[in-house]
Amino acid sequence: MSSFASDEHFVDSMRQERSGTGLRDQVSRLFEEARDDVYRYLLTIGLHPPQAQEAAQEVFLRLYATLRKGEDIQNPRAWVFRVAHNLGLKIRTRQHAEEPFEPELSARYAQDSGTPESELIERERMRRFHDAVSRLSEQQRRCLFLRMEGLRYPEIGSVLGISASAVGEFLRRAMVRLKRVRDE
């Protein structure tokens, strides 16, 4: 999980460097720091890898355009994930006729160097975990994945349009269900 160097530093830099080149450099640095996190989040809401890649790039283009217009973004990290969330949901509705991307397929093709027994045990453990995650409510999954990306409760709430206390409750319920599976 990468995180933004410093939201305050980023905001101050943006205010000072509204010029094209400085602004491009700042957004480029932010892109380098956060693109993998945004990409992974877009995968978790159901985008296929190529669409997730394009959407992640689009999010940072929108950030640049918004800042170029002179708009003040107090929390760039939450803003980026909010835009990624909304854009991802929009794209996902367009791809509804396609078969959803299944992360398990990637895992099947990955080469492991363990013993057949350990590989079988690990595959079974991962299958149970993925099943448990897929049985979480959509809000629980979204909160969980955004938390895994390092966002705090208020930031997650801002991205999803819910209160920080609701985020806490969704995460609490998700953890109870996942711990139950782990302990089985």
C-alpha positions as CSV (number, residue, x, y, z in Angstrom):
1,M,0.0,0.0,0.0
2,S,1.5,3.3,-1.0
3,S,0.2,6.5,0.5
4,F,0.4,10.1,-0.4
5,A,3.5,11.9,0.8
6,S,1.6,14.6,2.6
7,D,-1.8,15.9,1.8
8,E,-1.0,19.3,3.3
9,H,2.3,19.5,1.4
10,F,0.5,18.6,-1.8
11,V,-2.3,21.2,-1.3
12,D,0.3,23.9,-0.5
13,S,2.3,23.0,-3.6
14,M,-0.8,23.1,-5.7
15,R,-1.7,26.6,-4.5
16,Q,1.9,27.8,-5.2
17,E,2.2,26.1,-8.6
18,R,-0.9,26.8,-10.6
19,S,1.3,27.1,-13.7
20,G,1.1,24.3,-16.2
21,T,4.5,22.7,-15.7
22,G,4.6,22.8,-11.9
23,L,1.1,21.5,-11.7
24,R,1.8,18.7,-14.2
25,D,4.8,17.7,-12.0
26,Q,2.8,17.6,-8.8
27,V,0.0,15.6,-10.4
28,S,2.6,13.3,-12.0
29,R,4.2,12.6,-8.6
30,L,0.8,11.9,-7.1
31,F,0.0,9.6,-10.0
32,E,3.2,7.7,-9.3
33,E,2.4,7.4,-5.6
34,A,-1.2,6.4,-5.9
35,R,-2.0,4.8,-9.3
36,D,-1.5,1.2,-8.1
37,D,-3.9,1.8,-5.1
38,V,-6.5,3.4,-7.4
39,Y,-6.1,0.6,-9.9
40,R,-6.6,-2.1,-7.2
41,Y,-9.6,-0.3,-5.9
42,L,-11.2,-0.2,-9.3
43,L,-10.6,-3.9,-9.7
44,T,-12.4,-4.5,-6.4
45,I,-15.5,-2.7,-7.5
46,G,-15.7,-5.0,-10.5
47,L,-13.8,-3.4,-13.4
48,H,-11.9,-5.6,-15.8
49,P,-8.1,-4.9,-15.7
50,P,-8.0,-2.9,-19.0
51,Q,-10.9,-0.7,-18.0
52,A,-9.5,-0.2,-14.5
53,Q,-6.2,0.9,-16.0
54,E,-7.9,3.4,-18.2
55,A,-10.1,4.7,-15.4
56,A,-7.1,5.1,-13.1
57,Q,-5.5,7.3,-15.7
58,E,-8.7,9.2,-16.3
59,V,-9.0,10.0,-12.6
60,F,-5.6,11.8,-12.6
61,L,-6.4,13.6,-15.8
62,R,-9.6,14.9,-14.1
63,L,-7.5,15.9,-11.0
64,Y,-5.2,17.9,-13.3
65,A,-8.1,19.6,-15.1
66,T,-9.8,20.4,-11.9
67,L,-6.7,21.9,-10.3
68,R,-5.9,23.8,-13.6
69,K,-9.3,25.5,-13.3
70,G,-8.2,26.8,-9.9
71,E,-10.5,24.7,-7.8
72,D,-9.2,24.1,-4.3
73,I,-9.0,20.4,-3.3
74,Q,-8.4,20.1,0.5
75,N,-7.9,16.3,0.6
76,P,-6.5,15.1,-2.7
77,R,-6.4,11.5,-1.6
78,A,-10.1,11.4,-0.8
79,W,-10.9,13.3,-3.9
80,V,-9.0,10.9,-6.1
81,F,-10.7,7.8,-4.6
82,R,-14.2,9.5,-4.7
83,V,-13.7,10.2,-8.4
84,A,-12.4,6.7,-9.0
85,H,-15.3,5.3,-7.1
86,N,-17.9,7.2,-9.2
87,L,-16.2,6.6,-12.5
88,G,-15.7,3.0,-11.7
89,L,-19.4,2.5,-11.0
90,K,-20.3,4.2,-14.2
91,I,-17.9,2.0,-16.2
92,R,-19.1,-1.1,-14.4
93,T,-22.7,-0.5,-15.5
94,R,-21.5,-0.3,-19.1
95,Q,-19.7,-3.7,-18.9
96,H,-22.6,-5.5,-17.2
97,A,-23.1,-7.8,-20.2
98,E,-19.5,-9.0,-20.0
99,E,-18.3,-11.8,-17.7
100,P,-17.0,-10.2,-14.5
101,F,-13.2,-10.4,-13.9
102,E,-12.3,-13.1,-11.4
103,P,-9.1,-12.7,-9.5
104,E,-9.0,-16.4,-8.8
105,L,-8.2,-17.0,-12.5
106,S,-5.0,-15.0,-12.2
107,A,-4.0,-17.0,-9.1
108,R,-4.5,-20.3,-10.9
109,Y,-2.0,-19.4,-13.6
110,A,0.6,-18.1,-11.2
111,Q,3.5,-20.5,-10.6
112,D,4.2,-21.5,-7.0
113,S,7.3,-23.3,-5.9
114,G,5.8,-25.0,-2.8
115,T,5.0,-28.6,-2.3
116,P,1.7,-29.9,-3.8
117,E,0.2,-30.3,-0.4
118,S,1.1,-26.8,0.8
119,E,-0.2,-25.4,-2.5
120,L,-3.5,-27.2,-2.0
121,I,-3.8,-26.0,1.5
122,E,-3.1,-22.4,0.5
123,R,-5.5,-22.5,-2.5
124,E,-8.2,-23.8,-0.2
125,R,-7.5,-21.1,2.4
126,M,-7.6,-18.4,-0.3
127,R,-10.8,-19.9,-1.8
128,R,-12.5,-19.7,1.6
129,F,-11.3,-16.2,2.2
130,H,-12.5,-15.0,-1.3
131,D,-15.8,-16.7,-0.7
132,A,-16.1,-14.9,2.6
133,V,-15.2,-11.6,1.1
134,S,-17.7,-12.1,-1.8
135,R,-20.5,-12.8,0.8
136,L,-19.9,-9.4,2.4
137,S,-22.3,-6.6,1.5
138,E,-21.1,-4.3,-1.2
139,Q,-20.7,-1.5,1.3
140,Q,-18.7,-3.7,3.6
141,R,-16.4,-4.7,0.7
142,R,-15.9,-1.1,-0.4
143,C,-15.1,0.1,3.1
144,L,-12.7,-2.8,3.6
145,F,-10.8,-2.3,0.4
146,L,-10.6,1.5,0.9
147,R,-9.3,0.9,4.4
148,M,-6.7,-1.5,3.0
149,E,-5.6,1.3,0.7
150,G,-4.8,3.4,3.8
151,L,-7.8,5.7,3.8
152,R,-9.1,6.8,7.2
153,Y,-12.8,6.5,8.2
154,P,-13.7,10.1,7.4
155,E,-12.0,9.7,4.0
156,I,-13.8,6.5,3.3
157,G,-17.0,8.1,4.3
158,S,-16.3,11.0,1.9
159,V,-15.6,8.6,-1.0
160,L,-18.7,6.5,-0.4
161,G,-21.0,9.3,0.7
162,I,-21.7,7.9,4.2
163,S,-20.8,8.9,7.7
164,A,-17.5,7.9,9.4
165,S,-19.6,6.0,12.1
166,A,-21.3,4.0,9.3
167,V,-17.9,3.2,7.9
168,G,-16.9,1.9,11.3
169,E,-20.0,-0.2,11.6
170,F,-19.5,-1.7,8.1
171,L,-15.9,-2.5,8.9
172,R,-16.7,-4.0,12.2
173,R,-19.3,-6.3,10.7
174,A,-16.9,-7.3,7.9
175,M,-14.2,-8.2,10.3
176,V,-16.5,-10.3,12.4
177,R,-17.5,-12.3,9.4
178,L,-13.9,-12.7,8.1
179,K,-12.6,-13.7,11.5
180,R,-15.3,-16.4,11.7
181,V,-14.1,-17.9,8.4
182,R,-10.4,-17.7,9.6
183,D,-11.2,-19.5,12.8
184,E,-13.1,-22.4,11.1
